[in-house]
Amino acid sequence: MEGKRITEQDRLIVFGRYPIPGQTKTRLIPGLGRVTAADFHRHLFEQTLNTAKTFVTRKAIDVEVCHEGSAERKMRNWLGGGVLYSRQGAGDLGARMEEAFARAFQKGCRKVLLFGTDIPGLSQRHLSEGLQALNERDLVLGPSTDGGYWLIGLKSTAPAGIFRGMAWGAKDVLEKTIARAKSHGMTVHILDSLTDMDTMDDLKSRMPEWLHSRPYVSVIMPVLNEAANIEASMARARDREAEIIVVDGGSVDQTVDKAIRAGARVLKSAPGRALQQNTGAAVAQGKVLLFLHADTKLPEGYVSHVFEALLDPTVRVGAFFFRTDLDKPLITAIEWLANFRTRYLRLPYGDQALFVRKSTFEEVGGIPVVPIAEDLLFVKELSKTGKVKIARAPAVTSGRRWEKLGVLRTTLINQMVLAGLLLRVSPHTLARLYRRPRV
């Protein structure tokens, strides 16, 4: 049945890659940063796919995402259903495109347009013109301003070698392709010339809004007398694509001075973790908010971990795996149990560095201002409408509370608070079991 349906289809092939920070839009990394360059690629890919999907809603046309850089599962999590997925083959760009065309025609497709994901000027009009041109012509090309082309359309498998051995990236690719096609007796239709978004100059001329200086992540750190920990925590949080906002609840030690010297933006607030976090979030500039305890150290490359976790649009909130800085057998068991809880109950604690899109944070009205378990209540609320994602890296938190109160007592209190929350006991009642000396 599937084969019969496909034989009646034309096809649009969106040819692109999974956005991996440091490996995507590499020519933009010096100007934008690793994660922002990948986020720009994400934006263009989603815009391109949306144009294709919107175009085919009223027509007998399939949309295929032909990708590289990741497994199909990740592509589906990111881009969703309603399209076909395939992996790009081996070889240079020409060989991979030939294989994609050949596969479509083997499935019985009549006319096929293949195009990249970095052309913001692509419109439904271009797709319509390309398919209509193939009724009369053998080859359709969409020229790009750098001498290449952003779209190729065929109505049958191209003659062998028409795309092979091409110096991709050279300024005469379009010219050579047209010459090769004509040498095989093919007729050619040329679409509008559009611009690939490959360089900083391209962004300046076409999408200058991406040049505005804005962090990808805002790290928000509520503190109260954390002079002993804040410098080490900030050192691990410092990143080109992150801002650090320290919200002080009335410290009387050197916390504020150390935070300022370390380069943080420091705000004042009444004490209370949720209140302080909401205060920091109100002024944050990042697309993502990450709430960091002053005695927790983030993993290396944490901004990339956050980006990948939130690439799935159904993820509402994320966190890191739990680890302490204590090396004791009983603590190791507690870490295992905490990560088991995180994985299966989807209830990470605040010391696992919760992160959330700023738009999502504003949508739910921020973190609930309660005397205890504000982190769990926040996660529980968000989990009602989407996924809780645990990044594959540990945030290392201080074991000072376990050392001060004792491992068994601390664990028992934590479990009583969690059980009370699940049983809908008031946070004000739970707070009597758990009096935190620090924020």
C-alpha positions as CSV (number, residue, x, y, z in Angstrom):
1,M,0.0,0.0,0.0
2,E,2.8,2.4,0.9
3,G,4.6,1.7,-2.4
4,K,1.4,2.4,-4.4
5,R,1.0,5.7,-2.5
6,I,4.5,6.8,-3.2
7,T,4.3,6.1,-6.9
8,E,1.6,8.8,-7.2
9,Q,3.8,11.4,-5.6
10,D,6.2,14.1,-6.5
11,R,8.8,14.7,-3.8
12,L,10.6,17.5,-2.0
13,I,13.9,16.5,-0.4
14,V,15.2,18.7,2.4
15,F,18.9,18.1,2.4
16,G,20.6,19.0,5.7
17,R,22.3,18.0,8.9
18,Y,21.6,17.7,12.6
19,P,22.8,20.8,14.4
20,I,25.8,19.9,16.5
21,P,27.6,22.8,18.2
22,G,31.1,23.1,16.9
23,Q,30.3,21.1,13.8
24,T,27.5,23.2,12.2
25,K,27.8,26.5,10.5
26,T,31.5,26.5,11.3
27,R,32.3,29.7,9.4
28,L,29.9,31.5,11.7
29,I,31.4,30.2,14.9
30,P,34.1,33.0,15.3
31,G,31.3,35.6,15.1
32,L,28.4,33.9,16.8
33,G,29.9,31.1,19.0
34,R,29.5,27.3,18.7
35,V,26.0,27.0,20.2
36,T,24.5,30.1,18.6
37,A,25.8,29.1,15.2
38,A,24.1,25.7,15.7
39,D,21.0,27.5,16.9
40,F,21.0,29.6,13.8
41,H,21.2,26.4,11.7
42,R,18.3,25.0,13.7
43,H,16.2,28.1,12.9
44,L,16.9,27.9,9.2
45,F,16.3,24.2,9.0
46,E,12.9,24.5,10.8
47,Q,11.9,27.4,8.6
48,T,12.8,25.5,5.4
49,L,10.9,22.4,6.5
50,N,7.9,24.4,7.5
51,T,7.8,26.0,4.0
52,A,8.0,22.6,2.4
53,K,5.3,21.1,4.7
54,T,3.0,24.0,4.2
55,F,3.4,23.8,0.4
56,V,2.4,20.2,0.2
57,T,-0.7,20.2,2.4
58,R,-2.9,20.6,-0.7
59,K,-0.9,18.7,-3.2
60,A,0.1,15.0,-3.9
61,I,3.7,15.5,-2.8
62,D,5.9,13.8,-0.2
63,V,8.5,15.6,1.9
64,E,11.7,13.8,2.8
65,V,14.3,14.9,5.2
66,C,17.6,13.5,4.0
67,H,20.1,14.1,6.8
68,E,23.5,13.5,8.2
69,G,25.1,14.1,11.6
70,S,22.8,12.0,13.8
71,A,20.5,9.0,14.1
72,E,16.9,9.1,12.7
73,R,15.5,9.0,16.3
74,K,17.1,12.3,17.2
75,M,15.9,13.9,13.9
76,R,12.4,12.7,14.6
77,N,12.5,14.0,18.2
78,W,13.6,17.4,16.8
79,L,11.5,17.8,13.7
80,G,8.5,15.5,14.4
81,G,6.4,13.4,12.1
82,G,4.6,13.9,8.9
83,V,7.7,13.5,6.7
84,L,9.9,10.7,5.5
85,Y,13.4,10.3,6.9
86,S,16.6,9.0,5.2
87,R,20.3,9.2,5.8
88,Q,22.7,10.8,3.3
89,G,25.0,8.3,1.7
90,A,28.8,8.3,1.4
91,G,31.0,10.4,-0.8
92,D,31.0,14.1,-1.7
93,L,28.0,16.3,-2.1
94,G,27.4,15.3,-5.7
95,A,27.4,11.6,-4.9
96,R,25.1,12.0,-1.9
97,M,22.6,14.0,-4.0
98,E,22.7,11.5,-6.8
99,E,21.9,8.7,-4.3
100,A,19.0,10.7,-2.8
101,F,17.5,11.3,-6.3
102,A,18.0,7.7,-7.4
103,R,16.2,6.4,-4.2
104,A,13.2,8.7,-4.8
105,F,12.9,7.6,-8.5
106,Q,13.2,3.9,-7.5
107,K,10.2,4.5,-5.3
108,G,8.3,5.7,-8.3
109,C,8.4,9.4,-7.7
110,R,7.7,11.5,-10.9
111,K,9.4,14.8,-10.2
112,V,11.8,15.6,-7.4
113,L,13.2,18.9,-6.0
114,L,16.2,18.7,-3.6
115,F,17.2,21.8,-1.7
116,G,19.4,22.9,1.2
117,T,18.4,24.3,4.6
118,D,20.3,27.6,4.7
119,I,18.2,29.7,2.2
120,P,15.8,32.0,4.2
121,G,14.5,33.4,0.8
122,L,13.0,30.0,-0.2
123,S,9.3,30.4,-0.7
124,Q,6.3,28.2,-1.8
125,R,6.4,30.1,-5.1
126,H,9.9,28.8,-5.8
127,L,8.7,25.2,-5.1
128,S,5.7,25.6,-7.3
129,E,7.7,27.1,-10.2
130,G,10.3,24.3,-9.9
131,L,7.8,21.5,-10.1
132,Q,5.8,23.2,-12.9
133,A,9.1,23.7,-14.9
134,L,9.8,20.0,-14.7
135,N,6.7,19.4,-16.9
136,E,8.7,20.8,-19.8
137,R,12.3,20.8,-18.7
138,D,14.7,18.1,-17.6
139,L,16.6,20.0,-14.9
140,V,15.8,22.9,-12.6
141,L,18.5,24.9,-10.8
142,G,18.1,27.6,-8.2
143,P,21.3,29.6,-8.4
144,S,22.9,31.0,-5.2
145,T,24.8,34.3,-5.2
146,D,28.1,32.5,-4.4
147,G,28.2,30.7,-7.7
148,G,26.6,27.5,-6.6
149,Y,22.9,26.5,-6.4
150,W,20.4,26.1,-3.6
151,L,17.9,23.8,-5.4
152,I,18.1,21.0,-8.0
153,G,15.0,19.5,-9.7
154,L,14.9,16.4,-11.8
155,K,12.2,14.3,-13.4
156,S,14.3,11.3,-14.0
157,T,17.7,10.0,-12.8
158,A,20.4,12.4,-14.0
159,P,23.0,11.2,-16.5
160,A,26.0,9.5,-14.8
161,G,28.6,12.0,-13.7
162,I,26.7,15.2,-14.1
163,F,27.2,16.1,-10.4
164,R,30.4,14.1,-9.7
165,G,33.9,15.4,-9.5
166,M,32.6,18.9,-9.0
167,A,34.7,21.3,-6.9
168,W,31.8,22.1,-4.5
169,G,32.2,25.6,-3.0
170,A,33.9,27.0,-6.1
171,K,32.3,30.0,-7.8
172,D,31.7,28.2,-11.2
173,V,29.7,25.2,-9.9
174,L,26.5,26.5,-11.5
175,E,28.1,27.3,-14.8
176,K,29.8,23.9,-15.0
177,T,26.6,22.0,-14.0
178,I,24.6,23.8,-16.8
179,A,27.3,23.0,-19.3
180,R,27.4,19.3,-18.3
181,A,23.6,19.1,-18.5
182,K,23.5,20.6,-22.0
183,S,26.2,18.3,-23.2
184,H,23.9,15.4,-22.3
185,G,21.0,17.1,-24.2
186,M,19.1,18.2,-21.1
187,T,16.9,21.3,-21.0
188,V,17.4,23.6,-18.1
189,H,15.2,26.0,-16.1
190,I,16.7,28.6,-13.8
191,L,14.9,29.9,-10.7
192,D,15.6,33.1,-8.8
193,S,19.1,33.7,-7.4
194,L,19.1,33.5,-3.6
195,T,21.7,33.8,-0.9
196,D,23.1,31.0,1.3
197,M,23.6,32.0,5.0
198,D,27.2,30.9,5.3
199,T,29.2,33.9,6.4
200,M,29.0,36.8,8.7
201,D,28.6,39.1,5.7
202,D,25.6,37.1,4.6
203,L,24.0,37.6,8.1
204,K,24.8,41.4,8.0
205,S,23.0,41.8,4.7
206,R,20.1,39.4,5.1
207,M,19.5,38.6,8.8
208,P,21.2,41.2,11.0
209,E,19.0,40.4,14.0
210,W,21.3,37.4,14.6
211,L,24.2,39.7,15.0
212,H,22.9,41.3,18.2
213,S,24.9,40.3,21.2
214,R,22.8,38.0,23.3
215,P,23.7,35.1,25.5
216,Y,22.2,31.7,24.7
217,V,22.0,30.8,28.4
218,S,21.4,33.0,31.5
219,V,22.9,31.3,34.6
220,I,20.9,32.5,37.6
221,M,22.5,31.8,41.0
222,P,20.7,32.6,44.2
223,V,23.1,33.1,47.1
224,L,23.3,33.8,50.8
225,N,26.7,33.8,52.5
226,E,28.4,31.6,49.8
227,A,31.9,33.2,49.8
228,A,33.5,29.8,50.2
229,N,31.9,28.3,47.1
230,I,30.9,31.0,44.6
231,E,34.2,31.5,42.8
232,A,34.6,27.8,42.0
233,S,31.0,27.6,40.9
234,M,31.3,30.6,38.7
235,A,34.5,29.4,37.1
236,R,32.7,26.4,35.8
237,A,29.7,28.4,34.6
238,R,31.8,31.0,32.7
239,D,31.2,30.6,29.0
240,R,31.3,32.9,26.0
241,E,27.6,32.2,25.3
242,A,26.4,32.6,28.8
243,E,25.7,35.4,31.2
244,I,25.9,34.9,35.0
245,I,23.4,36.6,37.2
246,V,24.0,36.4,41.0
247,V,21.0,37.3,43.2
248,D,22.0,38.0,46.7
249,G,19.6,37.5,49.6
250,G,21.5,39.6,52.1
251,S,24.9,38.0,52.5
252,V,27.1,39.4,55.3
253,D,30.4,37.8,54.1
254,Q,32.4,38.4,50.9
255,T,29.9,36.7,48.6
256,V,28.9,39.8,46.6
257,D,32.5,41.2,46.3
258,K,33.7,37.8,45.0
259,A,30.8,37.6,42.5
260,I,31.5,41.0,41.2
261,R,35.2,40.4,40.8
262,A,34.4,37.1,38.9
263,G,32.4,39.1,36.4
264,A,28.8,38.3,37.5
265,R,25.9,40.7,37.3
266,V,24.8,41.1,40.9
267,L,21.2,41.8,42.0
268,K,19.8,42.3,45.5
269,S,16.6,40.5,46.7
270,A,14.8,39.5,49.8
271,P,16.0,36.1,50.9
272,G,14.2,33.0,49.5
273,R,15.5,30.8,46.8
274,A,12.4,30.9,44.5
275,L,12.1,34.7,45.0
276,Q,15.8,35.2,44.2
277,Q,15.5,33.0,41.1
278,N,12.5,34.8,39.8
279,T,14.3,38.1,40.3
280,G,17.2,37.0,38.2
281,A,14.9,35.5,35.5
282,A,13.1,38.9,35.1
283,V,16.3,40.6,33.8
284,A,17.9,37.6,32.0
285,Q,18.7,38.1,28.4
286,G,19.3,34.4,27.4
287,K,17.0,32.2,25.4
288,V,17.4,29.6,28.2
289,L,17.5,30.1,31.9
290,L,19.7,27.8,34.0
291,F,19.3,27.8,37.8
292,L,22.5,27.0,39.6
293,H,23.1,26.5,43.3
294,A,26.3,28.2,44.5
295,D,27.8,24.9,45.7
296,T,27.2,23.1,42.4
297,K,29.6,22.9,39.6
298,L,28.4,22.6,36.0
299,P,29.9,20.0,33.6
300,E,32.4,21.1,30.9
301,G,30.6,22.2,27.7
302,Y,27.3,22.6,29.6
303,V,25.9,25.1,27.1
304,S,26.1,22.5,24.3
305,H,24.4,19.9,26.6
306,V,21.6,22.4,27.2
307,F,21.2,23.1,23.5
308,E,20.9,19.5,22.5
309,A,18.5,18.7,25.4
310,L,16.1,21.5,24.3
311,L,16.4,20.8,20.6
312,D,13.4,18.5,21.2
313,P,10.5,21.0,21.2
314,T,8.4,18.7,23.5
315,V,11.0,19.0,26.3
316,R,9.7,21.5,28.9
317,V,12.5,21.4,31.4
318,G,15.9,19.8,31.8
319,A,18.6,19.0,34.3
320,F,21.9,17.2,34.7
321,F,22.7,13.9,36.3
322,F,23.4,14.1,40.0
323,R,26.8,13.7,41.6
324,T,28.4,14.9,44.9
325,D,32.0,15.8,45.6
326,L,32.1,13.1,48.4
327,D,33.9,9.8,47.7
328,K,32.1,7.4,50.1
329,P,30.4,4.1,49.3
330,L,27.1,5.1,51.0
331,I,27.2,8.4,49.0
332,T,27.7,6.5,45.8
333,A,24.6,4.5,46.5
334,I,22.6,7.7,47.2
335,E,23.8,9.1,43.9
336,W,22.6,6.0,42.1
337,L,19.2,6.2,43.8
338,A,18.9,9.9,43.1
339,N,19.6,9.3,39.4
340,F,17.2,6.4,39.4
341,R,14.5,8.8,40.8
342,T,15.5,11.4,38.2
343,R,15.3,9.0,35.3
344,Y,12.0,7.2,36.2
345,L,10.0,9.7,38.2
346,R,11.3,12.6,36.1
347,L,11.7,14.8,39.3
348,P,15.2,16.2,39.4
349,Y,16.2,18.4,42.3
350,G,17.4,22.0,42.1
351,D,21.0,21.0,42.8
352,Q,21.0,19.3,39.4
353,A,21.0,22.7,37.7
354,L,17.5,22.9,36.2
355,F,17.2,24.7,32.8
356,V,14.2,25.9,30.9
357,R,13.4,28.1,27.9
358,K,12.7,31.6,29.0
359,S,9.5,31.6,27.1
360,T,8.3,28.4,28.9
361,F,9.4,29.9,32.3
362,E,7.2,33.0,31.6
363,E,4.4,30.9,30.3
364,V,4.0,29.1,33.7
365,G,4.5,32.3,35.8
366,G,8.0,31.4,37.1
367,I,9.0,29.3,40.1
368,P,6.4,29.0,42.9
369,V,7.4,31.0,45.9
370,V,7.1,28.5,48.7
371,P,9.3,27.8,51.7
372,I,10.5,24.4,50.4
373,A,10.4,22.1,47.4
374,E,10.0,24.9,44.9
375,D,12.2,23.1,42.5
376,L,10.1,19.9,42.6
377,L,6.9,21.8,42.3
378,F,8.3,23.7,39.3
379,V,9.3,20.5,37.5
380,K,6.1,18.8,38.4
381,E,4.1,21.6,36.9
382,L,6.1,21.6,33.6
383,S,6.0,17.8,33.3
384,K,2.2,18.0,32.9
385,T,2.6,19.4,29.4
386,G,5.8,17.9,28.1
387,K,9.0,16.0,28.7
388,V,11.7,16.3,31.4
389,K,15.1,15.8,29.8
390,I,18.2,14.7,31.7
391,A,21.4,15.8,30.0
392,R,24.1,13.1,29.7
393,A,26.6,14.9,32.0
394,P,26.8,15.3,35.8
395,A,26.4,18.5,37.8
396,V,28.6,18.0,40.9
397,T,27.1,19.4,44.1
398,S,28.7,19.9,47.5
399,G,28.3,17.1,50.0
400,R,28.4,19.6,52.9
401,R,24.8,19.0,54.0
402,W,25.4,15.2,54.2
403,E,28.5,15.8,56.2
404,K,26.8,18.3,58.6
405,L,23.6,16.4,59.3
406,G,24.7,12.9,58.5
407,V,24.1,10.8,55.4
408,L,21.2,8.8,56.7
409,R,19.4,11.7,58.3
410,T,19.8,13.9,55.2
411,T,18.6,11.2,53.0
412,L,15.6,10.5,55.2
413,I,14.6,14.1,55.2
414,N,14.9,14.4,51.5
415,Q,12.7,11.3,50.9
416,M,10.1,12.6,53.4
417,V,9.9,15.9,51.5
418,L,9.6,14.1,48.2
419,A,6.9,11.7,49.5
420,G,5.0,14.6,51.0
421,L,5.1,16.5,47.7
422,L,3.8,13.4,45.9
423,L,1.0,13.1,48.5
424,R,0.2,16.8,48.0
425,V,1.2,17.8,51.5
426,S,1.5,21.6,51.8
427,P,5.1,23.0,51.3
428,H,4.6,25.0,54.5
429,T,4.0,21.8,56.5
430,L,7.0,20.1,54.8
431,A,9.2,23.1,55.6
432,R,9.0,22.3,59.3
433,L,10.9,19.0,58.6
434,Y,13.6,20.8,56.7
435,R,15.1,24.0,57.8
436,R,17.9,25.0,55.4
437,P,20.6,27.2,56.8
438,R,21.6,28.3,53.3
439,V,19.9,29.2,50.1
